[in-house]
Amino acid sequence: EDGGPGGGGTSLFSYAAPGASGGAADFVFRAAAMELFGIRIPEGEPLPWVAGRNADTSELTLQVEGEVKLRFVRAYGFRNIQNVVRRVKTGRCAYSFVEVMACPAGCANGGGQPRPPPLEAMERAEAVEAAAAAPAEAVPRAPSDNPSVRAVYADGGYLAGGPDGARARERLHTSFHAVTDEPPDAAQTLAIQW
């Protein structure tokens, strides 16, 4: 039974370990290995993430015939994010996928959550931690197997047409422009949205 939002069940579902991103990088790695190189990595098999300088950074590679084909990195906390950005900018490391979260150890409550009133913050944080499943308690499943995700991409759903469909491209994709060294004028400064 689905224990996700609105599921009403008691089972706890997660792609990998609860907290942090819920295993998004693991899912993308397995999917990329299969789609790009025809290599199936069993769902129950833990991926060999190699810890970096601290517990909040780790790297994972896929080698095919001795050549690195995929290089993933997870970086949690601003200092670690800065280090990854610096390595990418200087060309010291070309990553295929980068997962970053501002919170050290990842964001157990998920990114972009509304802030509770100050007097409730500690209580809510404790409730989130208590609700998170230990990895041994979670039932692994790919995001594509989640009924809620399927409903979003189904005909008539918010992103009907699939992850690469017209609606998804229109609603989820963005484009970037070059940032100049020139200071913005007053009108531009007022228009900046953080």
N, C-alpha and C positions, 0 to 999 in steps of 0.2 A: 504494500500500500504506500502511496506517495506521502511522505512526511513533509513535503515542501509547503510553501505558502498556499493556503486554501486546500491542501490535500487531506487534512484531517487525520492522517495516519500517525503512527508512532515511530516508524523507521526513520533514521537519519540518513540523508543522502548527501554525498559529496563526491566530487571527482577524485580528489586525493585527500590530503589532510585539511580539516576544517581550519578556518582562520586564514590569514594571509589572503591569497587570491583564490583559495579553494582548489588549487591545482590547475589553473589555466595554462601555465607554462608546460606542465606535464602533458595535458591534452594536446596542445599545439605541437609539441615535439613528436608525440606518437602519430598524430595525423600527418605531419610533414614527412616523417620517415616513411610512412605508407604511401602517401600521394606522390612524393617526389622520387623515392628510391625503391619502392616496393618492399620495404622492410617492415614486417609486422612485429611490434613490440607488445607482448601480452599485457593485458590490463592489470593483472595481479602482480606483475613483476615490477619491483621498485626501480626507478631510474637512478643511475649512478651519478647523482649530483656531487660535485667536488667542492668542498667548502673553500671559500676564499680566505682573506686575512682575518675575518671574523665570522660569526654565525649568521650574519645578515647578508652575506654575499655567497653565491655559489654559481658554478658553471657546469654545463653539460654539453658533450659533443657527440656527434654521430660520425663514426669513421666507416668508410666504404673502401675496401681494398687498401687500407693503410692511409687513406687521405681523409682529412676532416671535411665533411660535407655540410654539417650543421653545427653551429656554435650558439648556445643559449646562455643567458646570464639572468640571474635574479638578484636584485639589489634593493634592500629595504633600509630606509633611513636616509636623510639628506646627504650625509657625508659619503655614504656608499654610492648614492646616485651620482654625486659630483665626480667621484672617481671613475665610474663607468663612462660618463659623458666625456671626461677628459681623455680616456683611452680611445674612445671612438673618434673624437675630434682630431687627435694627433695621429690617427691611423695605426695605433699600436695593437688594436684588436678589432676585427670585423665580426660583429655578431649578426646572426640570422634573426634573432629574436631577443628582445630585452623586456623583462618584466620589472617594473619599479613600483614601489609604494613608499610614501613618505614616512609611514609609521615604522619604527624599528620592529623587527619580527613580522612585518606585514600588518595589515589593518584587519583585526579580528571582526570589527563591526562593518567592514566594507567601506569603500571610498564614498565620499560625497554624502555622508549621512548628516541630517540636521543636528545641530547642537542642542542638547537638552538644557533646560534651565540649570544654573549652577548647582542648586541644591539636589537635583536629581541625577547629575552626571555620574557620580560614583556608584549609585545604586543601579543605574542602567548598564554601566560597564560590567558590573558584577553579574547582572542577569544575562548579558551576552556571553560572557565567559562560561557561565553555568550551562547555557543552552548549547554551546559548541560541543560537538562530539569528539571523543578521542579517536585517533585514526583507526584503532581496532574496532570501534563501535560503528563507524561510518560504512555504508554500503556504497562501494565505488560504482560510478556510472558516468558515461560520457555526457557532456552537456547536450549533445544531440539526442540523447535518450530521455531527456527531461520532458515530461508532458507540457509544462509551462512554456518551454522553449519551442517545442513543436507547434503549440498554439499560436505563438507570435509569428512564425513563418508560414502557417497554413493559409490556404485560400481564405481571403477575408480578414486575415490577421494584420496586425500593425505593420509587419515587414513581409507581407505576402510576396512570394517569389524567391524566397531563400536568402541566405547570407550575402550572395552576390547579385541579388535581383535589383531591379530599378528602385524599388522603395527603400531597400537597405542602403543603396548608394546615395540616394537623395537625402535620407534622414540620418545616416551615420557617418558618411564620409565628408571630409573637408579638404580644403586646399590651403597651401601655405604660400607666403610671399617673402621676399628677401627683407631682412631688417637692416635698415641703414644706420650709420653712426650719427646721422644728423638728429639733433634734439627735436622732439615733436613741438608743433606750435600749440597755442593755448586751446584751440578747438579740438585738436587731436587728443590732448591730455584729458580733457573732460569726457571724451568718448571712450576712453580705455575701460574695459570691463575686466575685472579680476575675477 
